[in-house]
């Protein structure tokens, strides 16, 4: 049998353990305090007025509010940065969250307009006038008609409004 000596129970060897416990309790209380919970409340972007399809969004049309519904599903816009320069696909009503799926990038080329088609293959570069067969944003793969020959080609829309034709 073993007994603890009186000197061992009163020794300061156990005090670091107590300090750790107290520190843990203080840190846990700070994380679980109501002020910390309120600071982490999620936000949502909502329209101030009715916004119709095709309108470009900016800060003057929307406001940021705290989300009070804990059952709100993900997929909504949470900050102003997510909507800057985006265009609406459908009508957005005031006081309702804006779903990310209701927004799109602005079109770089529009159907029926005249654009420049560029084909690169090594040192060979061919350019021609073309007409997109659909609206498209930067990076989209679309079909376009060569205005001179009538041949339909596929290509990627670039930021400068040109279409880089892909080889078959």
Backbone as CSV, one residue per row, in Angstrom:
resi,resn,N_x,N_y,N_z,CA_x,CA_y,CA_z,C_x,C_y,C_z
1,UNK,0.819,-1.178,0.000,0.000,0.000,0.000,0.865,1.244,0.000
2,UNK,0.292,2.260,-0.646,1.007,3.528,-0.708,0.167,4.609,-0.068
3,UNK,0.838,5.510,0.595,0.180,6.665,1.169,0.849,7.916,0.662
4,UNK,0.035,8.929,0.528,0.616,10.212,0.151,1.143,10.885,1.393
5,UNK,2.293,11.445,1.238,2.848,12.147,2.384,2.230,13.533,2.462
6,UNK,2.238,14.117,3.624,1.678,15.444,3.848,2.465,16.484,3.064
7,UNK,3.755,16.281,2.924,4.598,17.232,2.204,4.246,17.222,0.713
8,UNK,3.903,16.077,0.160,3.595,15.962,-1.279,2.258,16.623,-1.618
9,UNK,1.243,16.490,-0.788,-0.060,17.067,-1.078,-0.036,18.586,-1.006
10,UNK,0.818,19.145,-0.233,0.886,20.597,-0.095,1.944,21.212,-1.004
11,UNK,2.658,20.405,-1.770,3.758,20.931,-2.584,3.236,21.742,-3.762
12,UNK,3.996,22.679,-4.259,3.583,23.513,-5.390,3.675,22.786,-6.730
13,UNK,4.012,21.501,-6.737,4.099,20.752,-7.987,2.735,20.682,-8.656
14,UNK,1.658,20.592,-7.911,0.311,20.479,-8.457,-0.272,21.830,-8.861
15,UNK,0.325,22.947,-8.455,-0.244,24.257,-8.764,-0.224,24.580,-10.271
16,UNK,0.762,24.158,-11.064,0.669,24.432,-12.514,-0.556,23.755,-13.143
17,UNK,-0.924,22.600,-12.624,-2.115,21.927,-13.133,-3.354,22.777,-12.854
18,UNK,-3.432,23.331,-11.651,-4.560,24.196,-11.311,-4.558,25.460,-12.176
19,UNK,-3.413,26.008,-12.445,-3.310,27.204,-13.287,-3.816,26.891,-14.694
20,UNK,-3.491,25.716,-15.201,-3.977,25.323,-16.527,-5.491,25.203,-16.556
21,UNK,-6.052,24.632,-15.516,-7.503,24.481,-15.455,-8.177,25.855,-15.418
22,UNK,-7.667,26.742,-14.597,-8.242,28.089,-14.499,-8.109,28.811,-15.837
23,UNK,-6.969,28.693,-16.489,-6.762,29.339,-17.795,-7.735,28.781,-18.830
24,UNK,-7.932,27.479,-18.801,-8.880,26.858,-19.739,-10.294,27.377,-19.512
25,UNK,-10.708,27.495,-18.270,-12.043,27.990,-17.940,-12.204,29.438,-18.398
26,UNK,-11.186,30.260,-18.205,-11.256,31.668,-18.619,-11.361,31.773,-20.140
27,UNK,-10.570,31.002,-20.876,-10.618,31.028,-22.347,-11.960,30.513,-22.842
28,UNK,-12.470,29.449,-22.250,-13.773,28.904,-22.658,-14.878,29.915,-22.400
29,UNK,-14.825,30.612,-21.284,-15.848,31.617,-20.981,-15.791,32.766,-21.982
30,UNK,-14.584,33.141,-22.412,-14.457,34.225,-23.399,-15.049,33.810,-24.739
31,UNK,-14.842,32.570,-25.140,-15.375,32.107,-26.421,-16.886,31.902,-26.374
32,UNK,-17.413,31.568,-25.225,-18.832,31.291,-25.121,-19.644,32.482,-24.627
33,UNK,-19.008,33.622,-24.471,-19.737,34.792,-23.992,-20.704,35.293,-25.052
34,UNK,-21.794,35.933,-24.660,-22.773,36.441,-25.631,-22.169,37.436,-26.614
35,UNK,-21.213,38.240,-26.185,-20.597,39.210,-27.089,-19.854,38.494,-28.213
36,UNK,-19.182,37.402,-27.897,-18.456,36.652,-28.926,-19.426,35.981,-29.883
37,UNK,-20.545,35.497,-29.377,-21.534,34.843,-30.230,-22.159,35.856,-31.177
38,UNK,-22.456,37.053,-30.687,-23.046,38.086,-31.534,-22.081,38.561,-32.602
39,UNK,-20.790,38.599,-32.293,-19.806,39.052,-33.270,-19.694,38.074,-34.432
40,UNK,-20.014,36.815,-34.219,-19.892,35.795,-35.256,-21.198,35.564,-36.016
41,UNK,-22.201,36.379,-35.786,-23.498,36.198,-36.449,-23.325,36.399,-37.954
42,UNK,-23.858,35.504,-38.768,-23.717,35.644,-40.220,-24.551,36.811,-40.757
43,UNK,-24.142,37.311,-41.913,-24.858,38.406,-42.554,-25.373,37.960,-43.914
44,UNK,-26.336,38.715,-44.428,-26.899,38.445,-45.751,-27.093,39.781,-46.465
45,UNK,-27.039,39.738,-47.788,-27.269,40.925,-48.602,-28.699,40.842,-49.131
46,UNK,-29.468,41.916,-48.914,-30.849,41.948,-49.401,-31.075,43.218,-50.217
47,UNK,-31.966,43.186,-51.209,-32.267,44.388,-51.991,-33.077,45.402,-51.184
48,UNK,-32.856,46.692,-51.459,-33.650,47.749,-50.847,-34.930,47.989,-51.642
49,UNK,-34.916,47.632,-52.909,-36.052,47.840,-53.808,-36.113,46.662,-54.767
50,UNK,-37.157,46.591,-55.576,-37.278,45.523,-56.561,-36.223,45.716,-57.634
51,UNK,-35.480,44.645,-57.930,-34.431,44.678,-58.956,-34.835,43.685,-60.041
52,UNK,-34.884,44.158,-61.266,-35.379,43.346,-62.371,-34.241,42.628,-63.099
53,UNK,-34.549,41.553,-63.828,-33.515,40.798,-64.549,-32.750,41.691,-65.524
54,UNK,-31.437,41.475,-65.569,-30.584,42.235,-66.474,-29.973,43.475,-65.860
55,UNK,-30.379,43.850,-64.643,-29.813,45.026,-63.990,-28.480,44.668,-63.341
56,UNK,-27.539,45.605,-63.414,-26.239,45.433,-62.775,-26.342,45.879,-61.323
57,UNK,-25.850,45.064,-60.412,-25.943,45.361,-58.988,-24.786,46.234,-58.522
58,UNK,-25.081,47.109,-57.570,-24.050,47.869,-56.874,-24.522,48.133,-55.444
59,UNK,-23.694,48.791,-54.652,-23.975,48.980,-53.225,-25.227,49.798,-52.954
60,UNK,-25.591,50.698,-53.855,-26.741,51.569,-53.605,-28.069,50.819,-53.668
61,UNK,-28.102,49.664,-54.295,-29.347,48.903,-54.453,-29.586,47.889,-53.345
62,UNK,-28.570,47.620,-52.518,-28.667,46.550,-51.524,-28.195,47.033,-50.158
63,UNK,-28.493,46.216,-49.144,-27.990,46.469,-47.800,-27.597,45.146,-47.147
64,UNK,-26.710,45.229,-46.166,-26.253,44.042,-45.445,-26.980,43.993,-44.109
65,UNK,-27.577,42.842,-43.798,-28.304,42.660,-42.542,-27.813,41.399,-41.843
66,UNK,-28.060,41.319,-40.536,-27.726,40.113,-39.771,-28.771,39.040,-40.047
67,UNK,-28.317,37.805,-40.123,-29.233,36.677,-40.327,-29.747,36.241,-38.961
68,UNK,-31.069,36.274,-38.800,-31.669,35.881,-37.523,-32.322,34.511,-37.598
69,UNK,-32.498,33.981,-38.794,-33.111,32.665,-38.973,-32.019,31.595,-38.956
70,UNK,-31.955,30.762,-37.929,-30.897,29.747,-37.864,-31.094,28.621,-38.884
71,UNK,-32.287,28.512,-39.456,-32.579,27.441,-40.405,-32.361,27.852,-41.853
72,UNK,-31.826,29.032,-42.098,-31.602,29.508,-43.456,-30.508,28.673,-44.118
73,UNK,-30.829,28.122,-45.296,-29.892,27.266,-46.016,-28.776,28.098,-46.636
74,UNK,-27.637,27.475,-46.899,-26.531,28.149,-47.574,-26.890,28.423,-49.026
75,UNK,-26.067,29.230,-49.690,-26.298,29.522,-51.094,-26.725,30.954,-51.327
76,UNK,-26.796,31.742,-50.263,-27.167,33.147,-50.416,-25.914,34.017,-50.338
77,UNK,-26.037,35.245,-50.850,-24.925,36.187,-50.868,-24.751,36.757,-49.466
78,UNK,-23.504,36.724,-48.959,-23.254,37.141,-47.587,-22.515,38.461,-47.466
79,UNK,-21.906,38.952,-48.560,-21.171,40.217,-48.478,-21.321,40.997,-49.778
80,UNK,-21.084,42.289,-49.685,-21.198,43.187,-50.844,-20.201,42.797,-51.929
81,UNK,-19.028,42.318,-51.556,-17.993,41.964,-52.538,-18.465,40.881,-53.499
82,UNK,-19.378,40.026,-53.058,-19.869,38.939,-53.897,-20.799,39.409,-55.011
83,UNK,-21.361,40.614,-54.894,-22.321,41.078,-55.902,-21.780,42.171,-56.807
84,UNK,-20.631,42.750,-56.483,-20.113,43.873,-57.254,-19.944,43.497,-58.721
85,UNK,-20.628,44.247,-59.601,-20.512,44.044,-61.041,-21.322,42.889,-61.589
86,UNK,-22.047,42.168,-60.748,-22.856,41.041,-61.219,-24.168,41.556,-61.794
87,UNK,-24.801,40.730,-62.619,-26.067,41.049,-63.252,-27.098,40.030,-62.773
88,UNK,-28.333,40.489,-62.562,-29.378,39.591,-62.072,-29.957,38.752,-63.203
89,UNK,-30.264,37.499,-62.875,-30.914,36.599,-63.828,-32.420,36.646,-63.673
90,UNK,-32.904,36.965,-62.468,-34.341,37.007,-62.207,-34.654,38.165,-61.268
91,UNK,-35.939,38.419,-61.072,-36.378,39.523,-60.227,-36.003,39.266,-58.772
92,UNK,-35.415,40.285,-58.131,-35.048,40.212,-56.718,-35.989,41.128,-55.940
93,UNK,-36.613,40.586,-54.912,-37.590,41.343,-54.138,-36.959,41.940,-52.882
94,UNK,-37.414,43.119,-52.471,-36.843,43.748,-51.270,-37.116,42.913,-50.022
95,UNK,-36.129,42.869,-49.138,-36.278,42.137,-47.889,-36.017,40.650,-47.985
96,UNK,-35.728,40.130,-49.164,-35.433,38.703,-49.352,-33.948,38.533,-49.635
97,UNK,-33.384,37.411,-49.196,-31.966,37.164,-49.469,-31.751,36.979,-50.971
98,UNK,-30.558,37.311,-51.413,-30.190,37.141,-52.820,-29.450,35.824,-52.949
99,UNK,-29.974,34.908,-53.724,-29.298,33.636,-53.948,-28.168,33.839,-54.947
100,UNK,-27.056,33.162,-54.720,-25.916,33.269,-55.626,-26.281,32.764,-57.020
101,UNK,-27.201,31.830,-57.110,-27.616,31.282,-58.400,-28.454,32.279,-59.206
102,UNK,-28.904,33.369,-58.577,-29.705,34.379,-59.277,-28.834,35.444,-59.918
103,UNK,-27.512,35.299,-59.825,-26.586,36.288,-60.369,-25.684,35.654,-61.415
104,UNK,-25.212,36.481,-62.334,-24.261,36.025,-63.350,-23.260,37.136,-63.611
105,UNK,-22.169,36.775,-64.260,-21.180,37.768,-64.679,-21.743,38.562,-65.848
106,UNK,-21.213,39.763,-66.074,-21.631,40.552,-67.226,-21.142,39.884,-68.499
107,UNK,-21.933,40.034,-69.570,-21.547,39.455,-70.849,-20.421,40.262,-71.471
108,UNK,-19.411,39.554,-71.980,-18.315,40.206,-72.704,-18.663,40.330,-74.178
109,UNK,-19.448,39.379,-74.708,-19.925,39.438,-76.095,-21.418,39.148,-76.102
110,UNK,-22.126,39.781,-77.040,-23.561,39.575,-77.148,-23.900,38.983,-78.496
111,UNK,-24.915,38.179,-78.507,-25.366,37.504,-79.720,-25.667,38.531,-80.817
112,UNK,-25.173,38.241,-82.013,-25.444,39.095,-83.161,-24.473,40.245,-83.356
113,UNK,-23.639,40.546,-82.374,-22.666,41.628,-82.533,-21.487,41.135,-83.367
114,UNK,-20.615,42.033,-83.748,-19.426,41.661,-84.519,-18.232,41.588,-83.574
115,UNK,-17.518,40.486,-83.645,-16.325,40.288,-82.817,-15.185,39.810,-83.707
116,UNK,-14.006,39.762,-83.139,-12.847,39.264,-83.868,-12.572,37.833,-83.443
117,UNK,-12.486,36.934,-84.410,-12.130,35.539,-84.184,-10.627,35.395,-84.378
118,UNK,-9.966,34.728,-83.473,-8.512,34.539,-83.563,-8.218,33.056,-83.440
119,UNK,-7.413,32.548,-84.398,-6.973,31.160,-84.354,-5.455,31.153,-84.312
120,UNK,-4.869,30.502,-83.326,-3.411,30.387,-83.181,-3.020,28.922,-83.252
121,UNK,-1.985,28.632,-84.045,-1.413,27.292,-84.101,0.075,27.464,-84.348
122,UNK,0.843,27.504,-83.287,2.280,27.731,-83.410,2.535,29.155,-83.885
123,UNK,3.246,29.281,-85.000,3.562,30.596,-85.553,2.429,31.140,-86.425
124,UNK,1.442,30.311,-86.738,0.344,30.716,-87.605,-0.764,31.380,-86.785
125,UNK,-1.169,32.580,-87.194,-2.282,33.284,-86.561,-3.236,33.747,-87.649
126,UNK,-4.506,33.373,-87.499,-5.530,33.767,-88.458,-6.583,34.564,-87.703
127,UNK,-6.945,35.724,-88.231,-8.015,36.520,-87.633,-9.114,36.717,-88.661
128,UNK,-10.340,36.828,-88.180,-11.480,37.031,-89.062,-12.592,37.694,-88.265
129,UNK,-13.532,38.283,-88.991,-14.709,38.860,-88.344,-15.698,37.741,-88.064
130,UNK,-16.340,37.810,-86.906,-17.290,36.768,-86.533,-18.495,37.346,-85.837
131,UNK,-19.504,36.517,-85.695,-20.725,36.905,-85.010,-21.091,35.814,-84.008
132,UNK,-21.094,36.130,-82.705,-21.442,35.112,-81.693,-22.876,34.635,-81.863
133,UNK,-23.108,33.367,-81.628,-24.449,32.800,-81.727,-25.171,32.806,-80.381
134,UNK,-24.507,33.295,-79.337,-25.116,33.391,-78.013,-24.378,34.427,-77.183
135,UNK,-25.011,34.906,-76.127,-24.370,35.818,-75.183,-23.395,35.006,-74.336
136,UNK,-22.277,35.620,-73.952,-21.300,34.875,-73.154,-20.440,35.813,-72.321
137,UNK,-20.015,35.307,-71.171,-19.108,36.024,-70.282,-17.678,35.572,-70.574
138,UNK,-16.724,36.243,-69.973,-15.311,35.903,-70.152,-15.069,34.470,-69.692
139,UNK,-14.385,33.689,-70.526,-14.055,32.307,-70.197,-15.054,31.288,-70.697
140,UNK,-16.197,31.721,-71.196,-17.202,30.781,-71.703,-16.797,30.241,-73.069
141,UNK,-17.122,28.987,-73.323,-16.918,28.365,-74.620,-18.206,28.534,-75.410
142,UNK,-18.120,29.225,-76.561,-19.329,29.491,-77.342,-19.089,29.176,-78.811
143,UNK,-20.175,29.210,-79.568,-20.096,29.034,-81.016,-20.268,30.395,-81.675
144,UNK,-19.529,30.592,-82.763,-19.611,31.849,-83.501,-19.537,31.540,-84.997
145,UNK,-20.139,32.397,-85.791,-20.147,32.231,-87.247,-19.136,33.188,-87.857
146,UNK,-18.285,32.632,-88.731,-17.366,33.464,-89.504,-18.212,34.248,-90.498
147,UNK,-18.122,35.570,-90.451,-18.962,36.423,-91.290,-18.645,36.219,-92.771
148,UNK,-17.378,36.018,-93.135,-16.967,35.892,-94.541,-17.354,34.551,-95.149
149,UNK,-17.152,33.447,-94.414,-17.358,32.116,-94.989,-18.645,31.446,-94.527
150,UNK,-19.224,31.886,-93.416,-20.424,31.258,-92.877,-20.142,30.020,-92.044
151,UNK,-18.881,29.650,-91.890,-18.501,28.479,-91.107,-18.697,28.777,-89.615
152,UNK,-19.269,27.817,-88.908,-19.483,27.973,-87.469,-18.328,27.308,-86.723
153,UNK,-17.707,28.079,-85.829,-16.557,27.595,-85.051,-16.861,27.737,-83.565
154,UNK,-16.093,27.038,-82.750,-16.205,27.154,-81.294,-14.969,27.844,-80.767
155,UNK,-15.159,28.645,-79.722,-14.017,29.345,-79.153,-14.305,29.849,-77.756
156,UNK,-13.259,30.327,-77.115,-13.339,30.839,-75.752,-13.356,32.355,-75.785
157,UNK,-14.264,32.951,-75.035,-14.375,34.406,-74.961,-13.261,34.946,-74.064
158,UNK,-12.560,35.961,-74.566,-11.464,36.579,-73.823,-11.938,37.913,-73.234
159,UNK,-11.153,38.461,-72.306,-11.529,39.692,-71.608,-11.625,40.886,-72.541
160,UNK,-10.876,40.884,-73.624,-10.909,42.017,-74.556,-12.040,41.911,-75.564
161,UNK,-12.899,40.896,-75.463,-14.044,40.747,-76.342,-13.773,39.920,-77.592
162,UNK,-12.584,39.375,-77.725,-12.282,38.510,-78.858,-12.633,37.069,-78.512
163,UNK,-12.700,36.252,-79.539,-12.957,34.817,-79.342,-11.785,34.049,-79.902
164,UNK,-11.119,33.274,-79.039,-10.001,32.432,-79.453,-10.559,31.098,-79.871
165,UNK,-10.434,30.810,-81.146,-11.013,29.607,-81.738,-10.187,28.400,-81.354
166,UNK,-10.877,27.311,-80.999,-10.185,26.064,-80.638,-10.100,25.172,-81.870
167,UNK,-9.009,24.426,-81.980,-8.833,23.511,-83.111,-9.654,22.264,-82.880
168,UNK,-10.119,21.676,-83.968,-10.915,20.441,-83.870,-10.042,19.260,-83.598
